[in-house]
């Protein structure tokens, strides 16, 4: 379903021993690096059922989503961190989590769960925010499409969530030119990285 690289320090002598985590329908596995081969062993971490292919590597940990909620995988193992946003029966908001995006504004050391497609009245147009320093959850009004690890774009603006200042938000106009791919066989455009400049301060 997904793969995520992470150099998690397992101990003083085992930094980067498990550099790649593989998320499958059967659970989470780690690929162990070998001396003469790229990967020598496949190590099962757990058998949680992954429900969202989006993962995030942050501060020596990996965030991923299962039917049990939002997990953080670190050198202490995997733990569910989303319990405060579960309902009274300890059920996570699965409909929100199945298709949410993960965003990491590193300046604030928090990760954001954003889902523009969610239609439930309780979280429509809102996002869950987990602050890693304080270890608490909150919600905020937020919408847009993930552009980068910590950037969103909507119909009018590009938002830098690591350096938020609404007084400096600038409207954007985008002019494009044809992209000449030649023969379109076996070619697919998956992402565009825009370069922008402005003469406004």
N, C-alpha and C positions, 0 to 999 in steps of 0.2 A: 504494500500500500504506500509506503514512504520509507525514505532513508534520511538519516541525519548524522552529520559528522560532529564529534565532540571529543575533546582531549580532556576527559575528566580525570582528575588526579585520584587514583584509587588508594594510593599510599605514597610514602616518600620515595619508594623504589619502583612504583608502577604507574608513573605518569604516562598517559597516552597508550596504555596497553590495549584498550578497547576503543579504537578510533572511529568506528562506524557502527551505528545502531540501525537495525532493520526492523520495520514495523509491518507485520503481516496479519492475515486473518487468523493465524494460529497463536499470535502473541508477539513479544518483543525479543529480539535476538541481538547479540553483540558479535561483531567480527573481530577476532583477535589477530593482531599482527604477528607475522612469523619472522624468523631471522633471515631466511633465504627466500621466502615467498611473501607475497603481499598480505594475504590472509591465510592463517594456518588452521584456525578453529572457529566453529560457530558455537556460541555459548547462549543457552536460553536464559533470559532475564526473568521473564514471567509469561503467563499465558492469558493476559488480559485481552479482551475483545476490542480492537481499535475501531472507532466509529467515524473518525475524521482523519483524512490524510495529511492535514496541516500539522507540522511540528515546528519547534522553535528551540534553537540552542542559545542559552543565556548563562553567563557567569558560572561556567563549569557544570551546568545542568541542562537537561533536555525536557521541554514541556511537550506533552502529548495528551490526547483525549481518548477515553474509553467509555464504555457503557457505565462505568462506576464514577466518572467525572473527569476532572482535569488532574493530571499527574505531573510530578516533577521527578525525573530520574537523575540521581547524583551518586556520589561515592558512598552515601549512606543507604542506597537502594532507591526504590520507587515508592512514593507516597502520594495519596490523594490530597490535594490542597484546596479543592473547591467545596468542601463540606459546608462552610458558612452560606453558600448560595443554594444549597439543596433545600427541598421542601420539608415539611414537617415529618414526612415518612423517610427522610434521608435519601430521597430520589433526586438525582441531578437534573438540571433543565436540558434534557436530551435533545429536544427539538431545536433548541438554540445552539447547542454544542455540535450537532451533526454537521452543520455547514458554516460554522463561524470561522473567521480568519484570526490569526495570531499576530499581534503587532508588539514590538519591543522598543519603546522610547528609552534608550539606555541612560540618558541624562537623569531621568526620574527613577530609574531602576524599578520599573513596573512592566507588566505585560497586560495587553488589552485583548479581550475577546469581542470581536465585532462581527455582527451578522445583519447585513442590510436586507436580506431576504426573509428575515423572521417577521411573522405577521401577528404574533401574539400581542395583546394589548399591554401586557406587563413590561415588555422590554422592546417594543417597537421604537426604532430611532434612538436606542440607547446601547451602551456597551458595558460589559463587566470589566473592572480594572483590579488587578492584584498587585499591591505594593510589596516588593520583595524585602525591603528594609524593615518595614513594620509588620509584615505578614497579615495584612487585612484586605478585605474586599470592599469595593464601592461600585457605584454605577455612575455613568455620566452620559449626557446627551452627546451623541457622536454618530456621524454617518459619513459615507464615502467609500471609495475603492482603494484597497491597499496598493500603493505604488512601490514602496520599498519597505525595509524593515521597520522604519519609524515615520513613514510618510503616507498621507492620504491625498486623494484627489477627488473633487466633486465637480459639479457643473461649472463652478466659477473659480475655485481656488485650489492651490496645492498647499497642504498643511504639513508643517514639520512638527511632529508631536514631541520631539526632543527639545524644541526651542519655541514654545508656543507664545505668541503675542499677537492677539487679534487686531491690534491697532496697526500692525505692519503687514497684514494680509493684503496681497495684491491680486486684482482680477487678472485672468490670463486669457490671451488670445493665441490660438495655435494655427499656424499656416503650414500646410504640408505640400509636398511635391510627390509625384509618382515614384514608387519604388520599383526599379527595374530588376526583376528576378530572372529574366530570360525564360527559359523553359521551366514551367511550374511543376513538372513531374518530380516527385519526391522532395518537394520544398514546402515548408510551412513556416509562416511567421507567427511566433508564439509570444513575443514581447517586443516592445519598442522602448528605447531609453531616450527620452527627449533631453536636449541641451537647451537651456533657456538663458536669456539675458534681458536686462531691462535698464532703461536709463532713468528710472525713478528711484529715489532714495527712500 
